[in-house]
């Protein structure tokens, strides 16, 4: 793992480099800005539950064999398809 704190253009951050055997490999990265996410917990191999600093929560379920996911947030289920999606306010 490389710490970006040594790079003058970054305040903090890390880069993960990993070598794995071929086959069906999946990675989930939850990115948070300014502490907006207080926890992220994987459930199974395709779902993550996220607790937000606002007290709200979100659940994201990823497709296994295609690009896409479903976001459950603020009482709505939102299909996350390839492209740019507008999030609820």
Buried (B, 14 or more C-beta within 10 A) or exposed (E): EEEEEEEEEEEEEEEEEEEEEEEEEEEEEEEEEEEEBEEBEEEEEBBBBBBBEEEEBBBBBBEEEEEEBBBBBEEEEBEBEEEEEEEEE
